[in-house]
Each structure stands twice: as C-alpha cells, then as structure tokens.
Amino acid sequence: MSDVFDNVMDLAKRRGFVWPTTECYGSVAGFIDYGPLGTLVKRRIEDLWRQFYVISEGYYEIECPTIGQEAMYIASGHVKGFSDKMCQCPACGEYLRADHVAEAHNIPNAATLSCEMLAEKINSLPCPACEKILGKVDVFSFNLMFQTTIGPGSQRIGYLRPETAQGIFVDFTRLLRFYRDKLPFGTVQIGKSYRNEISPRQGMIRLREFTQAEAEIFVHPAMKGHPNFSRYSDYAFPLLSSEQQLGELEAKTYTMKDAVAQGVIANEYVAYYLAMTHEILVSVGVIPERLRFRQHLPDERAHYAEDCWDAEIYSERFGWVETVGIADRTDYDLRAHADKSGDSFTAYIQYDEPKREMRRVINANMGVLGPKYRGKAKDISDALQEVTPGPDGATVVIDGEEIFVPAELYEIKEQEVDVRGVDVRPHVIEPSYGIDRMIYAVLEHSYHEEEVEGEVRKVMRFPSRIAPVQVAIFPLMARDGLDVMAKEITRNLQMQGVLAEYDDSGAIGRRYRRQDEIGTPYAVTVDYDSLEDETITLRDRDSMQQVRVKKDQLADLIPALIRGKSSFSSLI
C-alpha cells in the first residue's frame, strides 16, 4: 500500500511540480528539477519569506557568487571540518552515511560518535542498499564541499559554497557602512548551496544542490533584548528543550516571554526569530500540530554557539525533519575572518557622552622616525598604538612587512584621555531556512484525498498566497461568446497581478478536478446567465461551495481573497 510520500511525489511529477533531473540520461540522486508549477510555488514561498525579513524587518538582500575562493572556507572552518562520516558496504560497494545507518536502528546520538565508535556500532547492522550485514568496515570523514579551480590551470582553488552565510560575513565592513555604522542590522540572501552528500536517499529532504534562505543579524555583544520583542512576547508554540530531551519528555508549549524568563531560550533575539519562523512556516502551509522546535543538546551544539534550535516538521515517511536552524553564533564567524584576513570586522560604537579613561599612549619621536622610515613613518606611529612593546622595542606590520622599532624611537606614557567610543565585534543571530524541505513539507501537508460522488478527489490545499495558479477561468462552452467573456475576465485579473489560467478543455467537472489537484483556490465559471446579467459562478476549492457574484467585482475580490483580506464564507 502506498503512503503519502508516494502519492505526493506521483502527483508532483504528473502535474509538473518536481521532476527527476536529466531523466533521459538516468537521473542522479540528490538533484531535482522544479517543473512549471513547482517553480511558481518555490518563488511564492521565497517571496513570502522576503515579506517577513526584507519588508517587515528591513533587512536588505544581497547576492554573492556561488563559488568562493579557498581562503574564505579555510577561515570559516569548512575546508578542515565540513565533513560527514562515511563507510563503504563490502558486499555491494555502496557508499553510506555511517551515522544514518546507526540512526535507522535507533542508536542514540550517532552523529556525535567518533569514526571508531561508529564502526563498532554498525558492524552488525544491514546495509540499507543490499541488506547484507556490513561486518567490519572503516568509517572515515568525507568533506562535503564540491572543489573546483578558478581560472586556467589549478593555481587558485575554489569551492561551490556549502551555505550562503559566508558571503554575508565577508561583506560585513561594507554592509556596516551601508547601514550607517549602526547596530543592530541584518542582511539576507536566498540562493543555491551545494553539498556533495554521500548517499542521498530522501528525495527533496536531502539534496546535493539546494536553496537556502539565510538571515544574518549583527547585534551588539551586550545586547540581549530585541527592540521589537513585544511583537512576539505572547506568541506560543511547542518547544522541546535540551532538558526535556534528556528526560525523554514531550515538547511543551511556552510563550516567548516565559521561555526567555525561565532560561529555556537564551535571549530575546533567539526567541524572536523562533516565533517568526513558526509564523512563516504556518503561513506557507505547514500544519501547526506537525511542527516543533528542538533545542540542540550540549554535545551537538557548536562550541561557539550560545543557543541553537531546529524547526522540525513531521513527515509521515521521514519522521521529524530539520527544516530551519536558528542559532546565536556569538562573534565566531567575524572573528574567524578577522584572524585570517587581517581586517578588523568590528563596528565603532560612539558613546552618548565621552568617557575619561587612563590609557597607555605611545608617542613616537617623529623627528627621528621620519628620516629613518620616510613614507612609512606615519603608519608606523599609528601601528605602535596597537602593539605591546618589549624591553628593547616593538614590532609592527606595515603592508605585510614586519618592522622592528627600537625603544629609543618612542616614549610610553599613561595619561587620561577622552574616549568617545569603542570598537566591538558584533554577535550574529542566524535563522537558516532550507527552502526545498519547506516545499516538500507543504506538498505533503497540503495533500488530501476524499470521496466525492463515488470518485476519489485529490486536492492540494495550499494557502492561497502560495498556490501556483491562483484562479481558473472556465467558459461553460467554448462558443456563443462565453469564451470571449472568460478571456476578458482572465486578462483583467492578470492585469491585477493574479496568475489566472483560462481553461476550456473537457467537461466542467473534469476541469474542477484538474484545478483541485494542482491546488488552485478559486474557479470562475462563465455560463449563459453571465451573458444576460453579468454575473459569474465563483467556486471555493476547499469547501466546493459556489456563489454568484458580479463580473466587475472580480478584479478587486480575487486579490483580496488571495491575500486574506476577504473570505469566501463572507460572500455566501
């Protein structure tokens, strides 16, 4: 008996939502094509996400290359540590994610085990490909980045980006200037990322090329209170904290203000974006009862993260699927790029009033320094303020060159000075969304079957805002002027920015079923009465109820229904 996954994917392929890529040559696991309707759904979900982060939050979007030079990924830690634990089945030769083999047989915390411990745990388990016992296998780390070369030859190594975040981090200095040198500020990016997954077997859940939507919010390290926290302070939903997981308890519903007050969530910033994520996921069609937020356990949370949560969506085939990660990453990313690049990656925060502080000041003897070092004298004088001199002198770096300055060329004094501000390295709050996983969740949660007049009616109950086709226009017959009026209505709605589809093919009942199956929320039927009284039949997808309305109302009514400004029930 087929499950929901089989039914959803059958419909998705048949109706043009998702297809296997390069199918005519034999499709490759981990890659998919979005068909005409799937592409529309994807764009609508991305635009709804932008409505929250770009329009409401005011976080401007940037677009960075999908190929990055090696230095960036050395600094970020991806070259050294972005890997999964892999093994090869001795019987069939299939490469396997060792931790996934273990997790499939309920071995706890498999992702945190060492290669040696994983090899020991899985030696008595069957290979998921050929089902023969694995036996003694070597488990080793496999870097997931796709490597390439930039330009002819192989002198400059590049990588397809494994996430969109690094482009934002390395642009920090320019972004800070764009935001007028003020914290907090945020920047977002939606785009393709690439991970050379070992054995992707979960359809849209695990891809080698996928779309991420990430926001990086840069905040003062001492700032834990979100300026707009009241927007979500009373917003409530289930949280599965690390403490509850260790006690094998169920998720518990909290308001955001209570979760912060009780120390369940580290700070208001993390709570704010947990709540926003919940609102976004429900808005695109995730069923609230199949959505929870799970806090990372101490042994799975990154060492630098103050707090980290995953939004998990329940799938009948895959169980709880991590779809969004929300983390307080402290200053780890900016500090890593500062250490590697030599740039400061700091923001200058001016005090409201200058502060009097005792500071060490190094006064260079410019009368000697100038003739000795000529054009570099001023840079050396400035650089001396940032180093700790030894008993014989100080070493500074100018344009990559180390220069030793003897102690007799400067004088060290302690003096009271006016301090007008301070350089701080911001902390980063990062909500990171897997768009493809969101789309699969919406497909599965929107899929319904019911019996209508002795037939199985398949319907995708998408929220109107993300439905690919927003209204279908049917002439009862493609003659006698009915088609002319229907095409006029279609054009008028299209001019209002509505994706309206004209359809005169087949019986009217068959057309309704076709549109139900692709999730079109409304259908307009033009009949012979329409020619007499200028009214049409408007049908609602979910209730299948119908109502007569004036043709001239449609240009305002349909957009209002799609945006939730009006309801179908109010028309009855």
C-alpha positions as CSV (number, residue, x, y, z in Angstrom):
1,M,0.0,0.0,0.0
2,S,1.4,3.4,-1.0
3,D,2.0,6.0,1.7
4,V,1.5,9.8,1.5
5,F,5.1,10.3,0.1
6,D,4.3,8.0,-2.9
7,N,1.0,9.8,-3.5
8,V,2.5,13.2,-3.2
9,M,5.5,12.5,-5.4
10,D,3.3,10.8,-8.0
11,L,1.1,13.9,-8.2
12,A,4.1,16.2,-8.1
13,K,5.7,14.5,-11.1
14,R,2.4,14.1,-13.1
15,R,1.3,17.7,-12.6
16,G,4.7,19.5,-13.0
17,F,5.8,20.3,-9.5
18,V,9.0,18.3,-9.2
19,W,10.8,16.0,-11.7
20,P,14.0,13.9,-11.6
21,T,16.8,15.8,-13.3
22,T,18.4,14.6,-16.5
23,E,15.9,11.8,-16.5
24,C,16.5,10.9,-20.2
25,Y,20.2,10.0,-19.3
26,G,19.4,8.4,-16.0
27,S,18.7,10.7,-13.1
28,V,21.3,11.4,-10.4
29,A,20.4,11.2,-6.7
30,G,20.5,14.5,-4.9
31,F,19.3,16.7,-7.8
32,I,15.8,17.7,-8.8
33,D,14.1,19.9,-11.4
34,Y,11.3,22.1,-10.4
35,G,8.6,22.0,-13.1
36,P,6.3,24.9,-14.1
37,L,4.0,24.6,-11.0
38,G,6.8,23.7,-8.6
39,T,8.8,26.8,-9.7
40,L,5.8,29.0,-9.0
41,V,5.3,27.5,-5.5
42,K,9.0,28.0,-4.8
43,R,9.0,31.6,-5.9
44,R,5.9,32.3,-3.8
45,I,7.4,30.8,-0.7
46,E,10.6,32.8,-1.2
47,D,8.7,36.0,-1.7
48,L,6.6,35.3,1.4
49,W,9.9,34.8,3.3
50,R,11.1,38.2,1.9
51,Q,7.9,39.8,3.1
52,F,8.9,38.9,6.7
53,Y,12.6,39.5,6.6
54,V,13.1,42.2,3.9
55,I,9.8,44.2,4.1
56,S,8.8,43.9,7.7
57,E,12.3,43.6,9.3
58,G,14.1,45.9,6.9
59,Y,16.9,43.5,6.2
60,Y,18.2,44.2,2.7
61,E,19.0,41.3,0.4
62,I,22.4,40.7,-1.3
63,E,23.5,38.2,-3.8
64,C,27.0,36.7,-3.7
65,P,28.8,34.2,-6.1
66,T,28.1,30.6,-5.5
67,I,31.9,29.8,-6.0
68,G,34.2,31.1,-3.3
69,Q,38.0,31.2,-3.1
70,E,39.7,28.7,-0.7
71,A,40.9,31.3,1.8
72,M,37.3,32.1,2.8
73,Y,36.5,28.5,3.5
74,I,39.7,27.9,5.4
75,A,38.8,30.8,7.7
76,S,35.2,29.6,8.1
77,G,36.5,26.1,9.0
78,H,34.8,24.3,6.1
79,V,38.0,23.1,4.5
80,K,39.1,21.4,7.7
81,G,35.9,20.3,9.3
82,F,32.9,20.3,7.0
83,S,32.6,16.5,6.7
84,D,30.3,13.5,7.3
85,K,31.3,10.1,8.5
86,M,31.2,7.6,5.6
87,C,31.7,3.9,5.1
88,Q,31.5,1.5,2.1
89,C,29.5,-1.7,2.1
90,P,31.9,-4.6,1.5
91,A,29.1,-6.5,-0.3
92,C,27.6,-4.1,-2.8
93,G,30.2,-1.3,-2.8
94,E,27.6,1.4,-1.9
95,Y,28.9,4.4,0.0
96,L,26.9,5.1,3.1
97,R,26.4,7.8,5.8
98,A,27.6,5.7,8.8
99,D,25.6,7.9,11.3
100,H,22.4,7.4,9.2
101,V,22.9,3.7,9.2
102,A,23.1,3.9,13.0
103,E,20.2,6.2,13.4
104,A,18.0,4.0,11.3
105,H,18.5,1.3,14.0
106,N,17.8,3.7,17.0
107,I,21.4,4.1,18.1
108,P,21.3,7.4,20.0
109,N,23.5,10.5,19.2
110,A,25.1,8.7,16.3
111,A,26.1,12.0,14.7
112,T,28.3,12.8,17.7
113,L,30.2,9.5,17.8
114,S,33.8,9.1,16.6
115,C,34.6,7.2,13.5
116,E,35.9,4.3,15.6
117,M,32.8,4.1,17.8
118,L,30.5,4.3,14.7
119,A,32.4,1.4,13.0
120,E,31.9,-0.7,16.2
121,K,28.2,0.2,16.4
122,I,27.2,-0.6,12.8
123,N,29.3,-3.8,12.2
124,S,26.2,-6.0,13.0
125,L,23.7,-3.8,11.0
126,P,22.5,-4.4,7.5
127,C,23.4,-2.2,4.5
128,P,20.4,-0.2,3.5
129,A,21.2,-0.8,-0.2
130,C,21.7,-4.5,-0.3
131,E,20.5,-5.5,3.2
132,K,23.6,-7.7,3.9
133,I,25.4,-7.3,7.2
134,L,28.1,-4.7,7.0
135,G,30.6,-6.5,9.2
136,K,34.0,-4.9,9.8
137,V,34.1,-1.6,7.9
138,D,36.3,1.5,8.0
139,V,34.4,4.7,8.9
140,F,36.2,7.9,7.7
141,S,35.5,11.6,7.3
142,F,34.4,12.8,3.8
143,N,34.5,16.6,3.0
144,L,31.1,17.6,1.6
145,M,32.3,20.6,-0.5
146,F,32.5,20.4,-4.3
147,Q,36.0,21.6,-5.2
148,T,36.9,23.4,-8.4
149,T,39.6,25.6,-9.8
150,I,39.3,29.3,-10.7
151,G,40.8,30.3,-14.0
152,P,43.1,28.1,-16.2
153,G,45.4,25.7,-14.5
154,S,45.0,24.8,-10.9
155,Q,46.8,27.6,-9.0
156,R,43.7,29.0,-7.4
157,I,41.3,26.6,-5.7
158,G,37.7,27.3,-5.3
159,Y,34.6,25.6,-3.8
160,L,30.9,25.6,-4.5
161,R,29.5,27.3,-1.5
162,P,28.1,24.9,1.2
163,E,26.0,27.7,2.6
164,T,25.0,31.3,1.7
165,A,26.2,32.8,5.0
166,Q,29.9,33.3,4.3
167,G,29.3,35.8,1.6
168,I,27.4,38.0,4.0
169,F,30.2,37.7,6.7
170,V,33.0,38.7,4.4
171,D,30.9,41.7,3.2
172,F,30.4,42.8,6.8
173,T,32.5,46.0,6.6
174,R,30.7,47.3,3.5
175,L,27.3,46.3,5.0
176,L,28.1,48.1,8.2
177,R,28.8,51.3,6.1
178,F,25.6,50.7,4.2
179,Y,23.6,50.6,7.4
180,R,25.3,53.9,8.5
181,D,27.6,52.2,11.0
182,K,24.8,51.4,13.4
183,L,23.9,48.1,15.2
184,P,21.8,46.1,15.1
185,F,21.3,45.4,11.4
186,G,20.6,42.4,9.3
187,T,21.2,41.1,5.8
188,V,19.6,38.2,4.0
189,Q,20.5,36.0,1.0
190,I,18.4,33.5,-0.9
191,G,20.3,31.2,-3.3
192,K,21.8,27.9,-4.2
193,S,24.2,26.0,-1.9
194,Y,26.0,22.7,-2.7
195,R,26.9,19.7,-0.6
196,N,28.3,16.5,-2.0
197,E,26.1,14.3,0.1
198,I,27.3,10.7,0.4
199,S,24.2,8.8,-0.3
200,P,21.1,11.0,-0.6
201,R,18.0,8.7,-0.4
202,Q,15.3,11.0,0.9
203,G,14.1,12.8,-2.2
204,M,13.7,16.5,-1.6
205,I,14.8,16.2,2.0
206,R,18.5,15.6,1.2
207,L,19.8,17.3,-2.0
208,R,23.3,18.0,-3.3
209,E,22.1,21.3,-4.8
210,F,19.5,23.1,-2.7
211,T,18.2,26.6,-2.0
212,Q,18.8,28.3,1.3
213,A,17.3,31.5,2.7
214,E,19.5,32.9,5.4
215,A,19.5,36.0,7.6
216,E,22.5,37.2,9.5
217,I,21.5,39.7,12.2
218,F,24.5,41.6,13.7
219,V,23.9,42.8,17.2
220,H,26.0,44.4,19.9
221,P,27.5,41.7,22.1
222,A,26.0,43.2,25.2
223,M,22.5,43.5,23.7
224,K,20.2,40.6,24.5
225,G,16.9,42.4,24.4
226,H,15.2,42.6,20.9
227,P,13.8,46.2,20.3
228,N,10.6,44.7,18.9
229,F,10.2,41.7,21.2
230,S,6.7,42.8,22.2
231,R,5.5,41.6,18.7
232,Y,6.1,38.0,19.7
233,S,6.3,38.1,23.5
234,D,2.9,36.3,23.9
235,Y,3.3,34.1,20.8
236,A,3.2,30.4,22.0
237,F,4.1,27.1,20.4
238,P,5.8,23.8,21.4
239,L,9.5,23.8,22.4
240,L,11.5,20.6,23.0
241,S,14.3,21.9,25.2
242,S,17.6,20.0,25.8
243,E,16.5,19.4,29.3
244,Q,13.2,17.8,28.2
245,Q,15.1,15.6,25.7
246,L,17.5,14.3,28.3
247,G,14.4,13.5,30.5
248,E,12.7,11.9,27.5
249,L,9.7,14.3,27.8
250,E,7.4,15.7,25.2
251,A,7.6,19.2,23.7
252,K,6.0,21.8,26.0
253,T,4.2,24.9,24.8
254,Y,5.7,28.2,26.0
255,T,5.1,31.9,25.3
256,M,8.3,33.5,24.2
257,K,8.5,35.8,27.2
258,D,8.1,32.8,29.5
259,A,10.7,30.8,27.6
260,V,13.2,33.6,28.0
261,A,12.3,34.3,31.6
262,Q,12.7,30.7,32.5
263,G,16.0,30.3,30.7
264,V,14.7,27.8,28.1
265,I,15.7,30.2,25.3
266,A,19.0,32.1,25.8
267,N,17.8,35.6,24.9
268,E,15.0,37.7,23.2
269,Y,16.8,37.7,19.9
270,V,16.7,33.9,19.6
271,A,13.1,33.8,20.8
272,Y,12.0,36.5,18.4
273,Y,13.3,34.5,15.4
274,L,11.9,31.2,16.7
275,A,8.5,32.8,16.8
276,M,8.9,34.5,13.4
277,T,9.9,31.1,11.9
278,H,6.9,29.5,13.4
279,E,4.6,32.1,11.8
280,I,6.3,31.8,8.4
281,L,6.1,28.0,8.3
282,V,2.4,28.0,9.3
283,S,1.7,30.8,6.7
284,V,3.2,28.7,3.9
285,G,1.0,25.7,4.8
286,V,2.8,23.6,7.5
287,I,0.2,22.1,9.8
288,P,0.9,23.6,13.3
289,E,0.4,20.2,15.1
290,R,3.2,18.7,13.0
291,L,5.7,21.5,13.8
292,R,8.0,21.7,16.8
293,F,11.2,23.4,17.8
294,R,14.0,21.3,19.2
295,Q,17.0,22.7,21.1
296,H,20.4,21.3,20.3
297,L,21.8,19.0,23.0
298,P,25.0,20.1,24.7
299,D,27.1,17.5,22.7
300,E,25.6,18.5,19.3
301,R,25.7,22.3,19.7
302,A,28.7,24.0,18.2
303,H,31.2,25.0,20.8
304,Y,30.9,28.7,19.9
305,A,27.1,28.9,19.9
306,E,25.2,30.3,22.8
307,D,22.0,28.7,21.8
308,C,20.7,26.8,18.8
309,W,17.3,25.4,17.8
310,D,15.9,23.5,14.9
311,A,12.4,23.9,13.5
312,E,11.4,20.3,12.8
313,I,8.4,19.3,10.6
314,Y,6.8,15.9,10.9
315,S,6.7,13.8,7.7
316,E,4.8,10.5,7.6
317,R,7.7,9.0,5.6
318,F,10.7,10.7,7.2
319,G,9.6,11.5,10.8
320,W,10.8,14.8,12.3
321,V,12.8,16.7,9.6
322,E,15.1,19.6,10.5
323,T,14.0,22.4,8.2
324,V,15.2,25.6,9.8
325,G,18.1,26.3,12.2
326,I,18.1,29.4,14.5
327,A,21.4,30.0,16.3
328,D,23.2,32.6,18.4
329,R,26.6,32.2,16.8
330,T,28.3,34.8,19.0
331,D,31.3,36.5,17.2
332,Y,32.8,33.3,15.9
333,D,32.3,33.9,12.2
334,L,33.6,37.5,12.2
335,R,36.5,36.7,14.5
336,A,37.5,33.8,12.2
337,H,37.6,36.0,9.1
338,A,39.4,38.8,11.1
339,D,42.1,36.4,12.1
340,K,42.6,35.0,8.6
341,S,42.2,38.3,6.5
342,G,43.8,40.8,8.8
343,D,40.7,43.1,8.6
344,S,39.1,44.1,12.0
345,F,35.5,43.1,11.3
346,T,34.4,45.4,14.1
347,A,31.9,48.3,14.5
348,Y,32.8,51.6,16.1
349,I,30.1,52.4,18.7
350,Q,30.1,56.0,19.8
351,Y,29.2,56.8,23.4
352,D,26.5,59.3,24.2
353,E,29.0,61.2,26.2
354,P,32.8,60.9,26.1
355,K,34.4,58.9,28.9
356,R,37.6,59.9,30.8
357,E,39.9,56.9,31.0
358,M,43.5,56.2,31.7
359,R,45.2,54.9,28.5
360,R,48.7,53.9,27.5
361,V,49.9,56.3,24.8
362,I,53.0,55.7,22.7
363,N,54.4,58.9,21.4
364,A,56.8,58.3,18.5
365,N,59.8,60.6,18.1
366,M,58.8,61.8,14.6
367,G,62.0,63.8,14.3
368,V,63.9,60.6,14.1
369,L,61.2,58.2,12.9
370,G,60.5,60.4,9.8
371,P,64.0,60.5,8.3
372,K,64.6,56.8,9.2
373,Y,61.4,55.3,7.8
374,R,60.3,58.1,5.4
375,G,56.9,57.5,3.9
376,K,56.1,54.7,6.4
377,A,56.7,56.9,9.5
378,K,53.0,57.9,10.0
379,D,51.8,54.3,9.5
380,I,54.4,53.0,12.0
381,S,53.4,55.7,14.5
382,D,49.8,54.6,14.3
383,A,50.6,50.9,14.4
384,L,52.6,51.4,17.6
385,Q,49.4,52.2,19.4
386,E,48.1,48.7,18.7
387,V,51.1,46.6,19.9
388,T,52.7,45.7,23.2
389,P,56.3,46.8,23.1
390,G,59.1,44.6,24.6
391,P,62.0,46.0,26.7
392,D,64.1,46.6,23.5
393,G,61.4,47.8,21.2
394,A,58.3,46.9,19.3
395,T,57.5,45.0,16.1
396,V,54.8,46.4,13.8
397,V,53.4,45.1,10.5
398,I,53.1,47.6,7.6
399,D,51.7,46.3,4.3
400,G,52.7,42.8,5.3
401,E,56.2,43.7,6.2
402,E,57.4,43.3,9.8
403,I,59.4,46.3,11.1
404,F,61.2,46.4,14.4
405,V,61.2,49.9,16.0
406,P,63.9,50.4,18.7
407,A,62.7,51.6,22.2
408,E,64.6,54.9,21.9
409,L,62.4,56.0,19.0
410,Y,59.2,56.3,21.1
411,E,58.0,57.2,24.6
412,I,55.3,55.3,26.6
413,K,53.1,57.4,28.8
414,E,49.9,56.8,30.9
415,Q,47.6,59.7,30.5
416,E,43.9,60.5,31.0
417,V,42.1,60.8,27.7
418,D,38.6,61.4,26.3
419,V,37.2,58.1,24.9
420,R,34.4,58.8,22.5
421,G,33.5,55.3,21.6
422,V,34.7,51.7,21.4
423,D,35.3,49.1,18.7
424,V,33.1,46.0,19.2
425,R,32.9,42.8,17.2
426,P,29.2,42.0,16.8
427,H,27.5,38.7,17.6
428,V,25.4,37.1,14.9
429,I,21.9,35.7,15.2
430,E,21.3,33.3,12.2
431,P,18.0,31.9,11.1
432,S,18.8,29.5,8.2
433,Y,15.9,28.0,6.1
434,G,16.0,25.0,3.8
435,I,13.6,26.1,1.1
436,D,13.4,22.7,-0.6
437,R,12.5,21.0,2.7
438,M,9.8,23.6,3.3
439,I,8.4,22.9,-0.2
440,Y,8.2,19.1,0.4
441,A,6.6,19.7,3.8
442,V,4.0,22.0,2.2
443,L,3.3,19.4,-0.5
444,E,2.8,16.6,2.0
445,H,0.8,18.7,4.5
446,S,-1.4,20.1,1.7
447,Y,-2.2,16.8,0.1
448,H,-5.7,15.4,0.8
449,E,-7.9,12.7,-0.6
450,E,-11.7,12.4,-0.2
451,E,-14.6,10.7,-1.8
452,V,-17.0,12.9,-3.8
453,E,-19.9,11.4,-5.8
454,G,-18.3,8.0,-5.8
455,E,-14.9,9.2,-7.0
456,V,-11.6,9.9,-5.2
457,R,-11.0,13.7,-5.2
458,K,-7.3,14.6,-4.8
459,V,-6.8,18.1,-3.7
460,M,-3.8,20.2,-2.8
461,R,-5.0,22.6,-0.1
462,F,-2.2,25.2,-0.5
463,P,-2.7,28.5,1.3
464,S,-3.9,30.9,-1.4
465,R,-0.8,33.0,-1.2
466,I,1.5,30.2,-2.4
467,A,-0.8,28.3,-4.8
468,P,0.8,28.2,-8.2
469,V,-2.3,29.1,-10.2
470,Q,-4.5,31.5,-8.1
471,V,-7.7,31.3,-10.1
472,A,-9.0,29.3,-13.1
473,I,-11.4,30.7,-15.6
474,F,-13.9,28.4,-17.3
475,P,-16.3,29.1,-20.1
476,L,-19.1,26.6,-19.8
477,M,-18.9,26.1,-23.5
478,A,-16.1,27.5,-25.8
479,R,-18.7,29.2,-28.0
480,D,-21.6,31.7,-28.2
481,G,-19.5,34.4,-26.6
482,L,-18.9,32.6,-23.4
483,D,-15.2,32.1,-24.3
484,V,-14.9,35.8,-25.2
485,M,-16.2,36.9,-21.7
486,A,-14.0,34.3,-20.0
487,K,-10.9,35.5,-21.8
488,E,-11.7,39.1,-20.9
489,I,-12.0,38.2,-17.2
490,T,-8.7,36.3,-17.4
491,R,-6.9,39.4,-18.9
492,N,-8.4,41.7,-16.3
493,L,-7.2,39.5,-13.5
494,Q,-3.8,39.2,-15.0
495,M,-3.5,43.0,-15.1
496,Q,-4.1,42.9,-11.3
497,G,-1.1,40.7,-10.8
498,V,-3.2,37.5,-10.4
499,L,-2.0,34.3,-12.1
500,A,-5.2,33.4,-13.8
501,E,-5.5,30.3,-16.1
502,Y,-8.0,30.1,-18.9
503,D,-9.3,26.5,-19.5
504,D,-12.0,25.4,-21.9
505,S,-10.8,21.7,-22.3
506,G,-13.2,18.9,-21.3
507,A,-16.3,18.7,-19.1
508,I,-16.6,21.3,-16.4
509,G,-16.4,18.7,-13.6
510,R,-13.2,17.4,-15.1
511,R,-11.8,20.9,-15.2
512,Y,-12.6,21.5,-11.5
513,R,-10.8,18.2,-10.5
514,R,-7.8,19.2,-12.6
515,Q,-7.5,22.5,-10.8
516,D,-8.2,21.0,-7.4
517,E,-5.3,18.6,-7.9
518,I,-2.8,21.5,-8.5
519,G,-4.2,23.5,-5.6
520,T,-6.0,26.4,-7.4
521,P,-8.0,28.0,-4.6
522,Y,-10.7,29.6,-6.8
523,A,-12.5,28.9,-10.1
524,V,-14.7,31.2,-12.1
525,T,-17.3,29.8,-14.5
526,V,-18.9,31.8,-17.2
527,D,-22.3,30.4,-18.3
528,Y,-25.2,31.6,-20.4
529,D,-26.7,33.6,-17.5
530,S,-23.5,35.5,-17.4
531,L,-24.3,37.0,-20.8
532,E,-27.6,38.2,-19.5
533,D,-26.9,39.6,-16.1
534,E,-23.1,40.0,-16.0
535,T,-22.7,37.5,-13.0
536,I,-20.5,34.5,-12.8
537,T,-20.1,31.5,-10.6
538,L,-17.2,31.6,-8.1
539,R,-16.2,28.3,-6.6
540,D,-14.1,27.7,-3.5
541,R,-11.6,24.8,-3.7
542,D,-11.7,23.6,-0.1
543,S,-15.5,23.7,0.5
544,M,-16.5,23.2,-3.1
545,Q,-19.2,25.8,-2.4
546,Q,-20.3,28.2,-5.1
547,V,-21.7,31.7,-5.2
548,R,-22.8,34.1,-7.9
549,V,-21.0,37.4,-8.0
550,K,-20.9,40.4,-10.4
551,K,-18.2,40.0,-13.1
552,D,-17.0,43.5,-12.4
553,Q,-16.3,42.6,-8.7
554,L,-13.6,40.1,-9.6
555,A,-10.7,42.4,-10.2
556,D,-10.9,43.6,-6.6
557,L,-12.4,40.4,-5.0
558,I,-9.9,37.8,-6.2
559,P,-6.8,39.6,-5.0
560,A,-8.5,40.3,-1.6
561,L,-9.3,36.6,-1.2
562,I,-5.8,35.5,-2.1
563,R,-4.2,37.9,0.4
564,G,-6.7,37.0,3.1
565,K,-8.3,40.5,3.2
566,S,-11.6,38.8,2.4
567,S,-13.1,35.3,3.0
568,F,-15.2,33.2,0.8
569,S,-17.6,32.5,3.6
570,S,-18.5,36.2,3.8
571,L,-19.8,36.0,0.2
572,I,-22.4,33.3,0.9
